[in-house]
Amino acid sequence: MTSIFDQDLPRSEANFAAISPLSFIERTAEVYPDRLAIVHGGLRQTWGQTYERCRRLASALQRAGIGKNDAVAVMLPNTPPMVEAHFGVPMAGAVLNALNTRLDAETIAFMLDHGEARAVIVDPEFAATVKQALALRKSATPLLVIDAEDGLFTGETQAVGTTTYETFLADGDPAFAWLLPADEWDAIALNYTSGTTGNPKGVVYHHRGAAMNAISNVLEWDMPKHAVYLWTLPMFHCNGWCFPWTVAARAGVNVCLRKVEAQSIFDAMRNHGVTHYCGAPIVHGLLVNSPVEMKAGLPAGIQAMVAGAAPPASMIEGMEQMGFDLTHVYGLTEVYGPATVCAKHEAWDELDIGERARLNARQGVRYHLERDVRVLDPETMLPVPQDGETMGEIMFKGNIAMKGYLKNPTATAEAFKGGWFHSGDLAVQYADGYFKIKDRSKDIIISGGENISSIEVEDVLYRHPDVLAAAVVARPDPKWGETPCAFVELKFGAKVTTEELVAHCKKHLAGFKVPRAVVFGELPKTSTGKIQKFELRKLAGSVAAIDI
């Protein structure tokens, strides 16, 4: 029997609309059209202008035959076209695939093919890589290539595409009547992540999740209207943790940054009155360890967000000395970047730096709009005791979780087994509900905030004709957090130097994935021949890094 609260109460356009971050820029452009939206070198672009350019991009894409569920890849640094792509591409109904600019041509070619990209927008800094990737593609599907010019790029430029970004936008309609998705479950973005296999997995985001995480960012930070956000975090990384959409929701300012350097960061903070920025531990460490004179005259009360390795006491203390307020978050690509936060309590301010560091090192509690995060026993799917000692797996449930892995139903089913997203990270939970990561069930190395698949590196090592066995584990690094450490067993009679192996890896891997330490010798194995990585992890901490 139909409930009285459902009878003659239909859903319609008048009382229901799909939740999407596209609504954020629409409202901001209507309410604050003359407010500053983007700063890049000498460029000052308002929200009204930015909205118009996003609509031009959407219109031009549709005129080029690109629409619903077509992937549009971008190989861009943190520049204005990257901000615009986060709105213009989904306004066309298409799916944004922000490519990791640090990757090699072979991996980029795989992503273009696997995601079935219909177009790619390329910054001149990465033109050579994309040109090589296009030659390596296996797909015969035509690909529209658009060159995004940037006057701040000082290197050599080469045209890869058939048109420039500005020419392409000029053909678009500034009043393009874009539509919200028919279903908020529709895909908005595709992000590739390293997994436990060599090829990266394509993580599909939906409009609802993107909007939920963007608003959660606002709530976790109490982010004020017209905040000034500095782009130290790559926008290719989980769509910049959803902050392009967050900044639009707050009618804030996107201060673009081509390259992460201490001097340029401090200059931007002073010149533009930066209030917020995000980054991996290496970024914050870069600032803390900079010369004192470089830090003079910084705005007071800058809000910083750190993800990845837990912030040590020295970092927290250094940030406080600069007048920064550090917030620790945790997440994965599959949950739109940060989905938990180490929410601080006023009482913590009275504690000594060591105790505050211990509390802030925890991965915390769920984001506002995430339904649930628990540490569960992966076998029984029951919560572990909140004793700070019993380990289980961190699992997520709710709005801030991916649709699944593109073209990989097996991996998707495994990831969502039991009605939870399985992070693969092992943690303990404390009596106050906060949890802390203790180990990783997946052999992923997190270096400078970037995920590295140990198996991918091992596959490259195995390609060397003199390598009999190889295993790669994380080696602690004071700058990068972790770097790959390779343990290699050579074939009988073979003689290979560290330099030769590193050179071999450089031919097939992005620079940040190349091992920073190589150890030769027989690898510890079980009776069945399986390499005992736990033994190698014990050794990795004492292995010296090499200069590559």
C-alpha positions as CSV (number, residue, x, y, z in Angstrom):
1,M,0.0,0.0,0.0
2,T,1.3,3.4,-0.9
3,S,2.2,5.6,2.0
4,I,0.3,8.9,2.5
5,F,3.7,10.6,2.3
6,D,4.2,9.2,-1.2
7,Q,0.7,9.4,-2.6
8,D,0.2,12.3,-5.1
9,L,3.6,13.6,-4.1
10,P,5.7,13.0,-7.2
11,R,9.3,13.9,-7.9
12,S,9.5,16.6,-10.6
13,E,11.8,19.3,-11.9
14,A,10.1,21.7,-9.5
15,N,11.2,19.8,-6.4
16,F,14.3,17.8,-7.3
17,A,17.6,18.4,-9.1
18,A,20.7,16.3,-9.5
19,I,23.5,17.2,-7.1
20,S,26.5,18.3,-9.0
21,P,29.5,20.7,-8.5
22,L,28.5,22.4,-11.8
23,S,25.8,24.2,-9.8
24,F,28.5,25.8,-7.7
25,I,30.1,27.8,-10.5
26,E,26.7,28.7,-11.9
27,R,25.6,30.3,-8.6
28,T,29.0,32.0,-7.9
29,A,29.0,33.5,-11.4
30,E,25.4,34.8,-10.9
31,V,26.1,36.2,-7.4
32,Y,29.7,37.3,-7.7
33,P,30.5,37.7,-11.4
34,D,33.1,40.4,-10.7
35,R,34.9,38.6,-7.9
36,L,38.4,37.4,-8.7
37,A,38.4,33.7,-9.6
38,I,41.8,32.9,-11.1
39,V,45.3,34.4,-10.7
40,H,48.1,33.2,-13.0
41,G,51.1,35.5,-13.6
42,G,49.6,38.7,-14.8
43,L,46.2,37.2,-15.5
44,R,43.3,38.2,-13.3
45,Q,40.1,36.4,-14.3
46,T,36.7,36.9,-12.7
47,W,34.1,34.3,-11.9
48,G,31.9,35.8,-14.6
49,Q,34.7,35.4,-17.2
50,T,35.6,32.0,-16.0
51,Y,32.0,30.7,-16.2
52,E,31.8,32.1,-19.7
53,R,35.0,30.3,-20.7
54,C,33.8,27.0,-19.2
55,R,30.6,27.3,-21.3
56,R,32.6,28.0,-24.4
57,L,34.7,24.9,-23.7
58,A,31.6,22.8,-23.3
59,S,30.0,24.2,-26.4
60,A,33.2,23.7,-28.5
61,L,33.5,20.1,-27.3
62,Q,29.9,19.3,-28.3
63,R,30.4,20.9,-31.7
64,A,33.4,18.6,-32.1
65,G,31.1,15.7,-31.5
66,I,32.1,15.1,-27.9
67,G,29.3,14.6,-25.4
68,K,27.7,12.3,-22.9
69,N,30.1,9.8,-21.4
70,D,33.0,10.7,-23.7
71,A,36.3,11.0,-22.0
72,V,38.3,14.2,-22.4
73,A,41.9,13.8,-21.1
74,V,44.1,16.7,-20.0
75,M,47.8,16.8,-19.5
76,L,48.1,20.1,-17.7
77,P,49.8,21.6,-14.7
78,N,47.9,23.9,-12.2
79,T,47.0,26.5,-14.8
80,P,43.7,28.3,-15.8
81,P,42.8,25.7,-18.5
82,M,43.0,23.0,-15.8
83,V,40.5,24.9,-13.6
84,E,38.2,25.5,-16.5
85,A,38.4,21.8,-17.6
86,H,36.8,20.8,-14.3
87,F,33.7,22.6,-15.2
88,G,33.7,22.8,-19.0
89,V,34.2,19.1,-19.7
90,P,31.3,17.9,-17.5
91,M,29.1,20.7,-18.8
92,A,29.4,19.0,-22.2
93,G,28.2,15.8,-20.5
94,A,31.8,14.4,-20.9
95,V,34.1,12.8,-18.3
96,L,37.3,14.6,-17.3
97,N,40.4,12.4,-17.2
98,A,43.2,14.5,-15.6
99,L,46.4,12.7,-16.4
100,N,49.3,12.6,-14.0
101,T,51.9,14.8,-15.6
102,R,54.8,12.9,-14.0
103,L,54.0,9.7,-15.9
104,D,55.9,8.2,-18.8
105,A,54.6,8.1,-22.4
106,E,53.8,4.3,-22.3
107,T,51.5,4.7,-19.3
108,I,49.8,7.8,-20.7
109,A,49.2,5.8,-23.9
110,F,47.6,3.1,-21.9
111,M,45.3,5.5,-20.1
112,L,44.2,7.2,-23.3
113,D,43.3,3.9,-24.8
114,H,41.8,2.3,-21.7
115,G,39.6,5.4,-21.0
116,E,38.7,5.7,-24.7
117,A,39.6,9.4,-24.7
118,R,38.1,11.4,-27.5
119,A,40.2,14.5,-26.9
120,V,43.3,15.6,-25.0
121,I,44.3,19.1,-23.9
122,V,48.1,19.4,-23.7
123,D,50.4,21.9,-21.9
124,P,53.6,22.7,-23.8
125,E,55.7,21.3,-21.0
126,F,54.3,17.9,-21.6
127,A,54.0,18.0,-25.4
128,A,57.0,15.7,-26.0
129,T,55.6,13.0,-23.7
130,V,52.1,13.2,-25.2
131,K,53.5,13.1,-28.7
132,Q,55.3,9.9,-27.9
133,A,52.2,8.5,-26.1
134,L,50.1,9.2,-29.2
135,A,52.6,7.2,-31.3
136,L,52.3,4.3,-28.8
137,R,48.5,4.2,-28.7
138,K,47.0,0.9,-29.9
139,S,43.5,2.3,-30.5
140,A,42.6,3.5,-33.9
141,T,39.9,5.9,-32.6
142,P,40.7,9.5,-33.7
143,L,41.8,11.8,-30.9
144,L,41.3,15.5,-31.0
145,V,44.5,17.1,-29.6
146,I,44.4,20.7,-28.3
147,D,47.5,22.7,-27.5
148,A,47.1,24.8,-24.3
149,E,49.6,27.7,-24.6
150,D,51.0,29.4,-21.5
151,G,53.2,32.5,-21.5
152,L,54.7,31.5,-18.2
153,F,56.3,28.3,-19.7
154,T,59.8,29.2,-20.6
155,G,61.0,26.0,-22.2
156,E,60.9,24.9,-25.9
157,T,57.4,24.6,-27.3
158,Q,56.2,22.2,-30.0
159,A,52.7,21.9,-31.5
160,V,51.1,18.5,-30.9
161,G,47.5,19.2,-31.8
162,T,45.6,20.6,-34.7
163,T,44.3,23.7,-32.8
164,T,45.2,25.8,-29.8
165,Y,43.1,26.0,-26.6
166,E,42.2,29.7,-27.2
167,T,41.2,29.1,-30.8
168,F,39.1,26.1,-29.7
169,L,37.3,28.2,-27.1
170,A,36.7,31.0,-29.5
171,D,34.4,28.7,-31.5
172,G,32.3,27.9,-28.5
173,D,29.2,29.7,-27.3
174,P,29.6,31.8,-24.2
175,A,25.9,31.4,-23.4
176,F,25.9,27.6,-24.0
177,A,22.9,26.1,-22.3
178,W,24.5,23.2,-20.4
179,L,22.4,20.8,-18.5
180,L,22.8,19.2,-15.1
181,P,23.3,15.4,-15.4
182,A,20.0,13.5,-15.8
183,D,21.3,11.3,-12.9
184,E,23.7,12.5,-10.2
185,W,25.2,9.0,-10.5
186,D,26.5,9.9,-13.9
187,A,30.3,10.0,-14.3
188,I,32.1,13.3,-13.9
189,A,35.7,12.2,-13.8
190,L,38.1,9.3,-14.4
191,N,41.3,9.1,-12.3
192,Y,43.9,6.4,-12.7
193,T,45.5,4.9,-9.6
194,S,48.3,2.5,-9.0
195,G,47.1,-0.9,-7.8
196,T,48.5,-4.3,-7.1
197,T,48.8,-4.9,-10.8
198,G,51.2,-3.3,-13.3
199,N,48.5,-1.4,-15.2
200,P,46.8,1.4,-13.3
201,K,43.1,1.1,-12.5
202,G,40.6,3.7,-13.7
203,V,38.6,5.1,-10.8
204,V,35.2,6.6,-11.9
205,Y,33.7,9.5,-9.9
206,H,30.1,10.5,-10.0
207,H,28.6,14.0,-9.8
208,R,27.1,13.4,-6.4
209,G,30.4,12.2,-4.8
210,A,32.3,15.2,-6.3
211,A,29.8,17.6,-4.8
212,M,29.7,15.9,-1.5
213,N,33.4,15.9,-1.0
214,A,33.7,19.5,-2.2
215,I,31.2,20.6,0.4
216,S,32.9,18.4,3.1
217,N,36.1,20.2,2.4
218,V,34.3,23.5,3.2
219,L,32.9,22.0,6.4
220,E,36.1,20.4,7.7
221,W,38.0,23.7,7.2
222,D,35.2,26.1,8.0
223,M,36.3,27.6,4.8
224,P,35.1,31.2,4.5
225,K,33.6,32.9,1.5
226,H,36.2,34.3,-0.9
227,A,39.0,32.2,0.5
228,V,42.3,32.5,-1.4
229,Y,43.5,29.0,-2.3
230,L,47.0,28.3,-3.5
231,W,47.4,25.4,-6.0
232,T,50.4,23.5,-4.5
233,L,48.5,20.2,-4.8
234,P,48.4,18.8,-8.4
235,M,44.9,19.1,-9.8
236,F,45.5,15.7,-11.5
237,H,45.6,14.1,-8.1
238,C,42.0,13.0,-7.2
239,N,40.9,16.2,-9.1
240,G,42.9,18.2,-6.6
241,W,41.1,16.5,-3.8
242,C,37.9,18.1,-5.3
243,F,39.1,21.6,-4.4
244,P,38.4,23.1,-7.9
245,W,34.8,22.5,-7.0
246,T,35.3,23.6,-3.4
247,V,36.8,26.9,-4.4
248,A,33.9,27.6,-6.8
249,A,31.4,26.8,-4.0
250,R,33.0,29.5,-1.8
251,A,33.5,32.0,-4.7
252,G,37.2,31.9,-3.8
253,V,40.3,32.6,-5.7
254,N,42.4,30.0,-7.5
255,V,46.0,31.1,-7.3
256,C,47.7,28.9,-10.0
257,L,51.2,27.6,-9.7
258,R,53.1,25.9,-12.5
259,K,55.8,24.5,-10.3
260,V,56.1,23.8,-6.6
261,E,59.1,25.8,-5.3
262,A,59.5,27.3,-1.9
263,Q,60.2,30.9,-3.1
264,S,57.3,31.0,-5.5
265,I,55.0,29.6,-2.8
266,F,56.0,32.1,-0.2
267,D,55.8,34.9,-2.8
268,A,52.3,33.9,-3.8
269,M,51.2,33.7,-0.2
270,R,52.4,37.3,0.4
271,N,51.3,38.8,-2.9
272,H,47.8,37.3,-3.0
273,G,46.9,37.0,0.6
274,V,46.7,33.2,0.5
275,T,44.4,31.7,3.1
276,H,44.4,28.0,2.3
277,Y,46.6,25.3,0.6
278,C,47.0,21.5,0.5
279,G,49.8,19.1,-0.1
280,A,51.7,16.0,0.7
281,P,54.2,16.0,3.6
282,I,57.0,16.9,1.2
283,V,55.4,20.2,0.4
284,H,55.0,21.3,4.0
285,G,58.5,20.0,4.8
286,L,59.9,22.1,2.0
287,L,58.3,25.3,3.5
288,V,59.3,24.5,7.1
289,N,62.9,23.8,6.2
290,S,63.3,26.9,4.0
291,P,65.6,29.8,5.1
292,V,64.1,32.1,7.8
293,E,64.4,35.2,5.6
294,M,62.2,33.5,2.9
295,K,59.3,33.3,5.4
296,A,59.2,37.0,6.3
297,G,55.9,38.8,6.0
298,L,53.6,35.8,5.5
299,P,49.9,36.3,6.1
300,A,48.7,35.2,9.5
301,G,46.6,32.1,10.0
302,I,47.1,30.3,6.8
303,Q,45.2,27.0,6.8
304,A,47.2,24.0,5.5
305,M,46.0,20.5,4.8
306,V,48.3,17.5,4.8
307,A,47.7,14.0,3.6
308,G,49.8,10.9,3.3
309,A,52.4,10.2,6.1
310,A,51.4,11.5,9.5
311,P,52.9,14.9,10.3
312,P,55.8,14.5,12.8
313,A,56.2,16.8,15.8
314,S,58.9,18.8,14.0
315,M,56.6,19.6,11.1
316,I,53.7,20.6,13.4
317,E,56.1,22.8,15.4
318,G,57.6,24.3,12.3
319,M,54.1,25.1,10.8
320,E,53.1,26.8,14.1
321,Q,56.2,28.9,14.1
322,M,55.2,30.2,10.6
323,G,51.7,30.9,12.0
324,F,50.1,28.1,9.9
325,D,47.3,25.8,11.2
326,L,47.8,22.2,10.0
327,T,44.9,19.8,9.4
328,H,45.7,16.1,8.8
329,V,43.4,14.2,6.4
330,Y,43.4,10.7,4.9
331,G,41.9,9.1,1.9
332,L,42.5,7.4,-1.4
333,T,41.7,8.0,-5.1
334,E,38.7,5.7,-4.7
335,V,37.2,8.1,-2.1
336,Y,37.8,11.3,-4.0
337,G,41.0,12.2,-2.1
338,P,40.5,13.0,1.6
339,A,37.5,11.3,3.2
340,T,38.6,11.4,6.9
341,V,40.0,14.2,9.0
342,C,41.9,14.3,12.3
343,A,39.4,16.7,13.7
344,K,41.2,18.7,16.4
345,H,39.8,19.6,19.8
346,E,40.5,22.8,21.7
347,A,41.7,20.8,24.7
348,W,44.6,19.6,22.6
349,D,46.1,23.1,22.4
350,E,47.0,22.8,26.1
351,L,49.1,19.7,25.5
352,D,52.9,19.6,24.8
353,I,54.1,19.3,21.3
354,G,54.8,15.5,21.6
355,E,51.3,14.6,22.7
356,R,49.7,16.9,20.1
357,A,51.8,15.3,17.4
358,R,50.7,11.8,18.6
359,L,47.0,12.9,18.4
360,N,47.4,14.7,15.1
361,A,49.2,11.7,13.6
362,R,46.0,9.7,13.5
363,Q,43.9,9.5,10.4
364,G,40.9,10.6,12.4
365,V,37.2,10.3,11.7
366,R,34.8,10.4,8.8
367,Y,34.2,13.5,6.6
368,H,30.9,15.3,7.3
369,L,29.2,13.9,4.2
370,E,30.7,10.4,4.2
371,R,28.2,7.9,5.6
372,D,30.6,5.8,7.6
373,V,34.2,4.8,8.1
374,R,35.2,1.9,10.3
375,V,38.1,-0.4,11.1
376,L,36.7,-3.8,10.4
377,D,38.0,-7.4,10.6
378,P,38.1,-8.2,6.8
379,E,37.2,-11.8,7.5
380,T,34.2,-11.3,9.8
381,M,33.3,-7.7,8.7
382,L,32.8,-6.8,12.3
383,P,34.4,-3.8,14.0
384,V,37.6,-4.4,15.8
385,P,37.8,-3.5,19.5
386,Q,38.6,0.2,20.0
387,D,41.6,-0.5,22.1
388,G,44.3,1.1,19.9
389,E,46.0,-2.3,19.5
390,T,43.7,-4.7,17.5
391,M,44.4,-4.3,13.8
392,G,41.7,-4.3,11.1
393,E,41.1,-2.8,7.7
394,I,39.9,0.7,7.1
395,M,36.6,0.6,5.2
396,F,34.3,3.3,3.8
397,K,30.6,3.5,3.0
398,G,28.4,6.2,1.6
399,N,28.4,9.2,-0.7
400,I,32.1,9.7,-1.0
401,A,33.1,6.5,-2.8
402,M,33.8,5.8,-6.5
403,K,31.3,4.2,-8.9
404,G,34.0,1.5,-9.4
405,Y,36.9,0.6,-11.6
406,L,36.5,1.2,-15.3
407,K,36.2,-2.0,-17.3
408,N,37.2,-4.1,-14.3
409,P,34.1,-5.7,-12.7
410,T,36.2,-8.2,-10.8
411,A,38.3,-5.5,-9.0
412,T,35.1,-3.5,-8.4
413,A,33.3,-6.4,-6.8
414,E,36.3,-7.2,-4.6
415,A,36.7,-3.5,-3.6
416,F,33.0,-3.3,-2.5
417,K,32.7,-6.8,-1.0
418,G,30.4,-6.9,2.0
419,G,28.9,-3.5,1.3
420,W,32.0,-1.5,2.2
421,F,34.8,-0.1,0.2
422,H,38.0,-1.9,1.3
423,S,40.9,0.5,1.5
424,G,43.6,-2.1,1.9
425,D,45.1,-0.1,4.7
426,L,45.4,-1.7,8.1
427,A,44.7,0.3,11.2
428,V,43.8,0.3,14.9
429,Q,40.9,2.3,16.4
430,Y,41.0,4.1,19.7
431,A,38.3,4.6,22.3
432,D,37.4,8.0,21.0
433,G,36.7,6.5,17.6
434,Y,39.8,8.0,15.9
435,F,41.9,5.5,13.9
436,K,45.5,5.2,12.9
437,I,47.1,3.4,10.0
438,K,49.7,0.7,11.1
439,D,50.5,-1.0,7.8
440,R,49.4,-1.5,4.2
441,S,47.9,-4.7,3.0
442,K,48.7,-3.6,-0.6
443,D,52.3,-3.2,-1.6
444,I,51.9,0.5,-2.5
445,I,54.7,2.9,-1.9
446,I,53.6,6.5,-1.3
447,S,56.4,8.8,-2.4
448,G,55.8,12.6,-2.2
449,G,52.1,12.0,-2.2
450,E,52.1,9.8,-5.3
451,N,51.3,6.1,-5.3
452,I,53.8,3.7,-6.8
453,S,52.9,0.1,-7.5
454,S,55.8,-2.1,-6.4
455,I,54.7,-4.7,-8.9
456,E,54.9,-2.3,-11.7
457,V,58.6,-1.5,-10.8
458,E,59.3,-5.2,-10.3
459,D,57.9,-6.0,-13.8
460,V,60.4,-3.5,-15.2
461,L,63.3,-5.1,-13.2
462,Y,62.3,-8.5,-14.5
463,R,62.6,-7.3,-18.0
464,H,66.4,-7.0,-17.5
465,P,68.0,-10.1,-19.0
466,D,70.3,-10.7,-16.0
467,V,67.6,-10.4,-13.3
468,L,66.5,-13.7,-11.7
469,A,64.2,-12.4,-9.0
470,A,63.2,-8.9,-7.8
471,A,61.2,-7.4,-5.0
472,V,60.4,-3.7,-4.3
473,V,59.4,-2.3,-1.0
474,A,59.2,1.1,0.6
475,R,62.3,2.6,2.0
476,P,61.7,5.5,4.6
477,D,62.9,8.8,3.2
478,P,63.1,12.1,5.1
479,K,62.1,14.2,2.1
480,W,59.7,12.0,0.1
481,G,58.2,10.0,2.9
482,E,58.9,6.8,1.1
483,T,60.9,5.8,-2.0
484,P,61.2,2.5,-3.8
485,C,64.0,0.1,-2.6
486,A,64.8,-2.8,-5.0
487,F,66.1,-6.1,-3.8
488,V,67.6,-8.0,-6.8
489,E,68.8,-11.5,-7.3
490,L,70.9,-11.9,-10.4
491,K,71.2,-14.9,-12.6
492,F,74.2,-17.2,-12.1
493,G,77.4,-15.5,-13.4
494,A,75.7,-12.2,-14.2
495,K,77.3,-8.9,-13.3
496,V,75.1,-5.9,-13.3
497,T,75.8,-2.6,-11.5
498,T,73.4,-0.4,-9.7
499,E,73.8,2.3,-12.3
500,E,72.9,-0.1,-15.1
501,L,69.7,-1.2,-13.4
502,V,68.7,2.3,-12.6
503,A,69.3,3.3,-16.2
504,H,67.2,0.3,-17.3
505,C,64.3,1.5,-15.1
506,K,64.5,5.0,-16.3
507,K,63.7,3.8,-19.8
508,H,60.4,2.3,-18.7
509,L,59.3,4.3,-15.7
510,A,58.5,7.8,-14.6
511,G,61.3,9.3,-12.6
512,F,59.6,9.2,-9.3
513,K,59.0,5.4,-9.7
514,V,62.7,4.5,-10.3
515,P,64.3,2.8,-7.2
516,R,66.4,5.0,-5.1
517,A,68.2,2.1,-3.5
518,V,69.3,-1.3,-5.0
519,V,70.4,-4.3,-3.0
520,F,71.9,-7.3,-4.7
521,G,71.8,-10.8,-3.2
522,E,69.6,-13.9,-2.7
523,L,66.1,-13.0,-1.7
524,P,64.4,-14.6,1.3
525,K,61.7,-17.0,0.2
526,T,59.2,-19.4,1.7
527,S,59.3,-23.1,1.1
528,T,57.0,-22.6,-1.9
529,G,59.3,-20.0,-3.4
530,K,57.3,-16.9,-2.5
531,I,59.5,-13.9,-1.7
532,Q,59.2,-12.8,1.9
533,K,58.7,-9.1,1.6
534,F,58.2,-8.6,5.3
535,E,61.9,-9.6,5.7
536,L,62.9,-7.1,3.1
537,R,60.9,-4.3,4.7
538,K,63.0,-4.8,7.9
539,L,66.2,-4.3,5.8
540,A,65.0,-1.4,3.7
541,G,65.2,1.1,6.6
542,S,69.0,0.7,6.8
543,V,69.7,0.8,3.1
544,A,71.4,3.9,1.8
545,A,69.8,5.9,-1.0
546,I,71.6,6.4,-4.3
547,D,71.8,9.6,-6.3
548,I,69.7,9.3,-9.4
